[in-house]
Amino acid sequence: MAYTRSIFSQLLQWIPRLEFQKAVAAHQGDYRVRKLRTWSQFVALLFGQLTGHHALRPIEAGMRSARQSFYHLGIDAEIHRSTLADANDRRDPDIYRDVFYQLLPKVQRVAPKHRFRFHGVLEAVDSTTISLCLELCPWAKFHHDKGAVKLHTTLDLAGNLPTVAILTEGRTHDVTVARSQTFAPGTLLIVDKAYIDYAWFWELTQEGVGVVTRLKDNASYRVIERRDVPDRNRTQGVLSDQIIQMTSIRGMRYEGKLRRISFRDPQTGHYLVFLTNRMDLSAKTICDLYKARWQIELFFKALKQNLQVKKFLGTSVKAVMTQIWIALIAYLLVSLVKFQARLGWGIPAIMAALTVALFSCRSLDSLWNDAPKERCAKMALGQLSFRFS
């Protein structure tokens, strides 16, 4: 009878050791290491992410109970919490940043396409604040007596995959990080009002990058043209479609024309005004695009509620950054499972199934055969409504 590797071992096959060791060598991760090599640290921390363990002792106990699987996991020594804590404090977290970007294109290849009728990449840009105890992490001072780091993310809305993840101090402004990124021509960015920077918008327009956001209430502008709104769009909530030019000092840094679309959500009654540099898309499409921005909020929610980025195994900068990067790698692996098995499940349901079967020796595909694949199908976009941000 042929031997079947454990579910955990099958997941790790998506991270080839040769590629992993290139990242380790680039940052000298195993230099003068005698007890716990970087791969063993990674497997132990990934185990903690997938099983919901947020302390070193449960991770040590859980890995010890699966000692018989060490060979197939590539682990060559026992996992002890003391050596794991030392590795978290000393090892360069950029190793796991590199591993994240090694894995990302593999997941993108099996991810679905976005549902909008235009060609090009559709991305949402936003950040989330991860709170830390200032007494334990004095390096993470945010404001007053609070500590925090910020995770700045660019999310590909085709498969809800984080294509860019940047970790900074909690006080770093969102626009500062966004301006440091490069976007391919034809990309359409969905951002909230915190990212409004008219000089940056003009630079993006010159580079062929589209933007959809919400107009601030105190914005100064003059209307140049009023476009007709079809009756079908009016029944769906579109009230007006205008071509405008900004008249404030900061607004005039955008040297061209912009488009202002007002909308009232038929379900909630919320009145919203959108701003975009895309003149070719219908007004209703622009409204739907901003509605899809909520996917990045769902991503942050999944990250914080289902992965371990609220309670940390260490208090040093390296320990915190390492844990966040491995949480992002775990998210990619779970997304990969979702796309390959064509599951309509949400991230929590997939992780619950993986947790109880992680060390079982069976085919990964067989894990979903006895469960309804449409359990959570179409819930992500079907139940969205407009919300203020």
MIKE-766537 format. One line per 10 residues: number of its first residue (from 0); for each residue x negated, y, z negated of C-alpha. Coordinates in pm, 1 decimal. Example, Ala and Ser with C-alpha at 12.3 -4.5 7.8 and 13.67 -1.06 7.14 Angstrom:
# residues 2
0) -1230.0 -450.0 -780.0 | -1367.0 -106.0 -714.0
***
This chain:
# residues 389
0) 0.0 0.0 0.0 | -141.7 337.3 103.5 | -228.1 578.4 -177.1 | -35.5 906.2 -175.8 | -199.6 1209.5 -328.1 | -26.0 1413.0 -592.9 | 191.7 1710.6 -497.1 | -69.9 1942.2 -648.3 | -345.7 1787.6 -437.9 | -135.3 1828.1 -123.5
10) -83.8 2197.0 -200.9 | -457.5 2248.0 -247.8 | -525.8 2105.3 98.4 | -417.6 2442.9 235.5 | -724.5 2593.4 67.7 | -1018.7 2399.8 219.9 | -1318.3 2367.9 -9.8 | -1556.2 2487.9 262.4 | -1368.2 2817.2 301.0 | -1334.7 2849.8 -74.0
20) -1706.3 2798.7 -127.3 | -1784.7 3069.6 126.3 | -1596.3 3315.8 -94.4 | -1775.4 3179.2 -402.4 | -2115.7 3212.3 -237.4 | -2042.2 3567.1 -118.1 | -1989.0 3677.1 -480.1 | -2234.7 3433.4 -646.7 | -1952.3 3276.8 -843.1 | -2142.9 2959.2 -929.5
30) -2479.5 3124.6 -989.8 | -2633.7 2966.3 -1301.2 | -2301.1 2802.2 -1388.6 | -2346.5 2469.4 -1566.2 | -2011.4 2368.3 -1713.6 | -1710.0 2507.7 -1527.7 | -1746.8 2574.5 -1156.9 | -1528.9 2827.2 -977.7 | -1313.6 2562.3 -807.7 | -1228.2 2402.9 -1142.7
40) -1140.3 2744.1 -1286.5 | -917.3 2812.8 -986.0 | -733.6 2479.0 -1009.2 | -672.9 2523.5 -1383.7 | -538.8 2879.1 -1343.4 | -325.9 2780.5 -1043.4 | -183.5 2496.1 -1254.0 | -90.0 2753.8 -1517.0 | 83.7 2971.0 -1257.8 | 285.5 2687.9 -1103.6
50) 393.1 2539.0 -1436.1 | 465.3 2863.1 -1621.8 | 188.5 2830.0 -1883.9 | 64.1 3169.4 -2004.9 | -186.4 3054.8 -2270.0 | -518.7 2870.5 -2253.2 | -426.6 2589.2 -2492.1 | -125.1 2459.9 -2286.7 | -335.5 2478.2 -1968.0 | -611.2 2275.3 -2136.1
60) -360.2 2017.2 -2262.8 | -177.6 1995.3 -1931.3 | -495.6 1942.9 -1732.0 | -620.8 1684.6 -1980.6 | -299.7 1483.4 -1938.2 | -368.6 1467.4 -1563.2 | -729.5 1354.2 -1598.3 | -666.8 1063.1 -1360.5 | -601.6 1314.3 -1079.0 | -927.5 1505.8 -1123.6
70) -1106.1 1325.5 -840.6 | -840.3 1417.0 -582.9 | -821.3 1771.0 -718.3 | -1196.8 1814.0 -677.1 | -1260.5 1871.4 -1049.3 | -1584.1 1723.3 -1181.8 | -1558.0 1807.0 -1554.1 | -1309.3 1845.8 -1839.7 | -1123.2 2178.1 -1869.1 | -1181.8 2342.1 -2208.1
80) -1015.6 2665.7 -2308.0 | -1338.9 2819.4 -2435.6 | -1526.7 2772.8 -2106.7 | -1216.1 2877.6 -1911.9 | -1192.1 3197.8 -2116.0 | -1562.2 3270.7 -2054.0 | -1520.4 3212.6 -1680.2 | -1220.5 3448.0 -1667.8 | -1419.9 3723.8 -1839.1 | -1738.2 3686.0 -1634.9
90) -1651.1 3565.1 -1287.4 | -1591.0 3814.8 -1007.1 | -1215.0 3836.8 -927.8 | -1300.1 3937.7 -570.4 | -1356.7 3566.4 -506.7 | -983.3 3510.4 -538.5 | -905.5 3821.0 -338.2 | -1101.7 3663.7 -51.6 | -920.6 3331.3 -98.0 | -587.2 3515.9 -81.4
100) -678.9 3668.7 253.8 | -807.5 3331.4 379.3 | -470.1 3172.7 304.5 | -248.0 3457.3 429.2 | -281.4 3396.4 809.5 | -194.4 3027.7 763.1 | 131.0 3121.8 591.5 | 208.5 3392.1 847.7 | 186.7 3138.5 1130.7 | 482.0 2939.6 992.7
110) 682.8 3238.0 861.4 | 1008.6 3337.9 1038.0 | 1045.8 3650.9 1249.0 | 1229.5 3957.9 1127.8 | 1598.9 3979.5 1218.8 | 1597.6 4323.5 1385.8 | 1623.3 4371.0 1759.6 | 1294.7 4542.3 1828.6 | 941.0 4427.5 1885.4 | 667.0 4510.4 1640.9
120) 569.2 4453.1 1281.4 | 812.6 4557.7 1009.9 | 654.4 4629.9 671.0 | 760.4 4777.9 339.4 | 508.4 4965.6 124.1 | 555.1 5003.7 -250.3 | 385.8 4948.8 -587.0 | 473.6 4799.3 -922.3 | 330.0 4877.9 -1262.9 | 206.9 4586.2 -1474.5
130) 204.4 4680.4 -1841.0 | -88.6 4594.8 -2067.4 | -154.0 4636.6 -2437.1 | -375.9 4945.1 -2467.2 | -533.4 4824.8 -2794.0 | -648.8 4502.4 -2627.0 | -724.1 4660.0 -2287.6 | -860.7 5011.0 -2357.9 | -994.0 5026.1 -2001.2 | -633.8 5031.0 -1867.0
140) -515.9 5363.6 -2011.2 | -200.8 5475.0 -1830.1 | -51.2 5762.6 -2027.4 | -10.3 5840.6 -2396.8 | -28.8 5509.4 -2584.1 | 44.2 5279.4 -2289.8 | -182.3 5065.9 -2074.7 | -115.1 4942.8 -1721.0 | -252.6 4848.1 -1382.4 | -78.2 4902.9 -1050.1
150) -26.4 4647.2 -777.4 | 10.5 4826.8 -443.3 | 164.1 4597.4 -184.4 | 241.7 4602.2 184.9 | 509.9 4339.5 247.7 | 574.4 4188.9 588.9 | 954.7 4175.8 596.3 | 954.7 3891.4 850.4 | 868.9 3634.1 584.0 | 851.4 3857.6 276.3
160) 476.4 3800.6 261.1 | 231.6 4043.6 96.1 | -13.1 4130.4 373.7 | -206.3 4384.1 165.2 | -250.5 4378.2 -212.2 | -455.5 4646.0 -387.7 | -505.7 4660.8 -765.3 | -580.2 5000.6 -919.5 | -554.2 5189.8 -1245.6 | -199.1 5269.0 -1351.8
170) -253.2 5641.6 -1292.3 | -343.3 5604.2 -923.6 | -86.9 5775.0 -699.1 | 98.0 5558.9 -448.8 | 32.9 5785.4 -149.6 | -341.6 5786.3 -218.2 | -355.9 5408.5 -176.0 | -116.0 5406.6 119.7 | -329.7 5659.4 307.6 | -634.6 5436.7 266.0
180) -467.6 5159.5 467.1 | -474.9 5111.5 843.3 | -161.1 5012.4 1035.1 | -148.8 4876.8 1388.2 | 29.9 5080.8 1657.2 | 391.7 4970.7 1687.0 | 424.2 4897.8 1314.7 | 733.1 5032.8 1139.0 | 688.4 5123.1 771.4 | 973.6 5139.5 520.6
190) 886.8 5353.2 216.8 | 1073.6 5526.7 -64.4 | 1064.8 5897.0 -151.1 | 748.7 5861.7 -361.7 | 550.8 5819.1 -37.5 | 670.7 6135.4 135.3 | 362.9 6317.1 260.7 | 433.7 6505.4 581.2 | 67.7 6534.4 678.7 | 33.9 6156.1 645.7
200) 356.7 6103.1 841.2 | 216.4 6315.3 1124.0 | -104.9 6109.3 1126.8 | 102.0 5790.2 1147.0 | 309.0 5932.7 1431.9 | -7.9 6019.7 1624.5 | -123.5 5659.7 1575.5 | 203.0 5515.0 1705.0 | 329.9 5400.2 1364.3 | 696.1 5449.6 1272.3
210) 827.7 5551.3 930.5 | 1169.5 5522.9 766.5 | 1228.9 5682.3 426.4 | 1484.9 5887.3 234.1 | 1492.3 6263.9 256.4 | 1438.8 6451.0 -69.9 | 1733.5 6654.3 -195.8 | 1535.2 6980.5 -202.6 | 1384.7 6942.7 146.6 | 1397.7 7252.6 369.8
220) 1468.4 7200.8 739.0 | 1656.6 7340.1 1036.7 | 1876.9 7137.2 1268.9 | 1763.6 7138.9 1631.8 | 2007.0 6888.7 1781.6 | 2315.9 6695.4 1673.0 | 2352.7 6350.9 1823.9 | 2684.8 6180.6 1884.7 | 2772.2 5901.1 1642.8 | 2976.8 5618.4 1802.8
230) 3305.7 5537.3 1632.0 | 3180.3 5186.6 1559.4 | 2888.2 5330.2 1360.7 | 3116.0 5572.5 1176.1 | 3328.1 5285.8 1049.2 | 3006.3 5125.8 922.9 | 2909.6 5430.1 719.7 | 2701.4 5651.7 951.8 | 2816.7 6014.2 907.4 | 2568.1 6216.3 1114.0
240) 2258.4 6185.2 1331.4 | 2044.6 6498.8 1366.5 | 1708.1 6604.6 1507.4 | 1540.7 6842.5 1261.2 | 1222.4 7035.4 1200.3 | 1081.4 7087.6 853.0 | 1053.6 7451.7 740.8 | 876.5 7431.4 403.5 | 500.9 7484.9 376.0 | 434.4 7116.5 312.0
250) 699.8 7004.8 557.4 | 544.3 7203.4 841.6 | 237.3 6981.1 812.5 | 445.2 6746.6 1024.8 | 404.2 6926.1 1356.3 | 674.2 6742.7 1550.0 | 1044.0 6670.8 1517.2 | 1204.3 6426.4 1276.7 | 1538.3 6256.0 1262.7 | 1788.5 6296.1 977.6
260) 2067.0 6038.9 937.0 | 2332.7 6066.5 666.7 | 2512.5 5754.3 550.5 | 2776.7 5655.1 298.9 | 2767.9 5291.5 190.9 | 3120.3 5149.5 250.1 | 3075.2 4903.2 -37.2 | 2932.9 5125.0 -311.5 | 3023.3 5475.2 -192.7 | 2663.0 5593.4 -237.2
270) 2566.3 5884.7 -13.3 | 2215.5 5852.9 131.5 | 2011.5 6059.6 378.0 | 1735.6 5891.5 578.5 | 1435.7 6043.9 750.5 | 1245.7 5882.2 1037.7 | 1015.5 5956.2 1328.0 | 1173.3 5680.2 1541.3 | 1400.9 5841.6 1797.5 | 1471.5 5527.0 2000.4
280) 1654.0 5312.7 1741.5 | 2026.5 5345.0 1670.8 | 2136.1 5527.6 1356.6 | 2290.1 5209.1 1214.7 | 1962.8 5020.5 1268.9 | 1774.5 5287.1 1073.4 | 2020.4 5245.4 785.0 | 1982.0 4866.5 795.2 | 1603.8 4898.2 801.1 | 1599.8 5095.4 478.6
290) 1838.8 4844.9 328.2 | 1581.6 4571.5 401.7 | 1328.3 4763.8 191.3 | 1489.0 4603.8 -113.4 | 1303.4 4283.7 -22.7 | 985.6 4428.0 -172.2 | 1168.8 4485.7 -499.4 | 1278.0 4120.6 -490.4 | 915.5 4022.3 -429.2 | 801.5 4213.7 -739.0
300) 1084.9 4056.9 -936.3 | 983.8 3705.3 -826.9 | 621.5 3779.2 -909.6 | 696.9 3902.4 -1261.4 | 971.1 3656.8 -1354.3 | 838.5 3333.7 -1202.4 | 461.0 3378.9 -1206.3 | 230.2 3475.8 -1490.3 | 154.5 3848.5 -1452.8 | 308.3 3977.7 -1776.5
310) 114.5 3775.8 -2034.2 | -256.6 3746.6 -1972.0 | -516.1 3485.4 -2063.3 | -783.1 3749.2 -2126.1 | -816.7 4121.0 -2191.5 | -1113.4 4214.4 -1972.1 | -1077.6 4377.2 -1630.9 | -1203.6 4063.2 -1457.9 | -966.9 3832.6 -1648.6 | -661.0 4044.5 -1566.7
320) -753.1 4090.5 -1201.1 | -830.6 3719.6 -1160.7 | -493.2 3619.7 -1300.5 | -304.2 3858.9 -1071.0 | -488.7 3740.1 -760.6 | -420.3 3374.7 -842.7 | -52.9 3459.3 -899.6 | -45.1 3605.3 -547.2 | -211.9 3290.8 -409.7 | 52.4 3080.3 -587.8
330) 324.2 3293.5 -426.2 | 174.9 3227.0 -81.4 | 162.5 2852.3 -146.8 | 526.2 2843.4 -260.1 | 625.6 3048.4 46.6 | 433.9 2803.4 265.2 | 632.2 2514.5 117.8 | 955.5 2707.3 178.1 | 876.1 2779.0 543.6 | 745.3 2432.6 629.6
340) 1042.0 2251.3 474.9 | 1281.9 2514.9 615.5 | 1439.9 2556.4 277.2 | 1707.5 2811.4 208.6 | 1609.5 2803.5 -158.7 | 1491.2 3096.5 -361.0 | 1141.2 3107.5 -510.9 | 1265.7 3011.1 -864.4 | 1433.0 2691.4 -738.1 | 1124.0 2581.8 -542.5
350) 894.4 2647.9 -838.4 | 1124.4 2454.0 -1071.7 | 1101.1 2151.4 -842.7 | 722.6 2180.2 -808.7 | 673.7 2215.9 -1183.9 | 829.6 1879.7 -1274.9 | 668.2 1693.8 -982.4 | 324.8 1857.3 -963.6 | 127.8 1541.4 -1051.6 | 366.5 1286.7 -902.6
360) 215.6 1080.7 -620.6 | 468.7 1122.4 -342.8 | 499.8 1305.1 -14.6 | 561.9 1676.8 -50.2 | 835.1 1656.7 215.3 | 1019.0 1386.8 22.0 | 1058.6 1623.8 -271.1 | 1339.5 1806.1 -89.4 | 1517.8 1512.7 75.8 | 1766.9 1457.1 -206.3
370) 1856.1 1825.1 -249.1 | 2074.1 2056.1 -34.2 | 1843.4 2264.2 182.1 | 2096.0 2546.5 215.5 | 2120.7 2601.9 -158.4 | 2026.7 2968.0 -146.1 | 2050.7 3029.1 228.0 | 2116.2 3383.7 346.4 | 2155.4 3512.4 -8.5 | 1849.4 3736.4 10.2
380) 1984.3 3972.0 276.8 | 2353.7 3890.5 260.8 | 2404.0 4025.4 -89.6 | 2193.6 4337.9 -59.5 | 2345.1 4677.9 -120.8 | 2194.2 5023.9 -112.6 | 2030.7 5136.9 -432.7 | 1867.0 5459.7 -538.7 | 1489.1 5455.3 -589.6
***
